[in-house]
């Protein structure tokens, strides 16, 4: 049976937009179901570039997962712009132990070695000569410092509560899926006021393998009794996007902390600045239209 592309999010009269890269917190002391309707796919130049860069044009749309059943969220950098707090915590503590001859780590180092990764993997990346116990002690201390900062400074990504209301109004299942330690995850969703929103919280360290492996997202789907064919993910890191894609779901990348090219290369379906981004709401409206059309033609 022939397959037809549905109009993508950034096709026709919609346009892709650029967003600003994340600026780290400054430290003053350191001055589908197949559609039966044939549609013409006219792609904008940005989509054509994505296609030539091995990002298929159909990835610009969420329509293939209609009807939507569940939404899964990462936490750090996705529900909240927490990367600046993690960056500050790591930078301060690494300076205290004389890491890198006392030269502060920069954003590039943070993105490459830390952002979105599981703590044991971070240890191996930045302390290859340390024994496991010493490395994990450092990580535990750093997480305690992050929690102190988070209680005072953590804020939701713009539009988060609007999106949560839309998800609840549509009766969708929802999970938080994170590589963060459980204590961090529970604190963050509490501070953000979304503890009661999620049906389940999945922690990477409690799975056989953490992100970038698909295990946490597969466990989340299992707990929700949801199909990857009718679910999608919000993520802010390359490792998280890879995990969601490997679990069989489209992933919307949010550009709170990582460069756009890294998120695209990891397999993001499309990128948004925050949950008020018109691209997201156009995609959700398209999902609704496709679900109605699929039902009408079934």
Beta strands, then each sheet from edge to edge (+ up, - down):
strand 1: 70-73
strand 2: 173-178
strand 3: 200-203
strand 4: 231-235
strand 5: 250-254
strand 6: 270-272
sheet 1: 3+ 2+ 1+ 4+ 5+ 6+
end
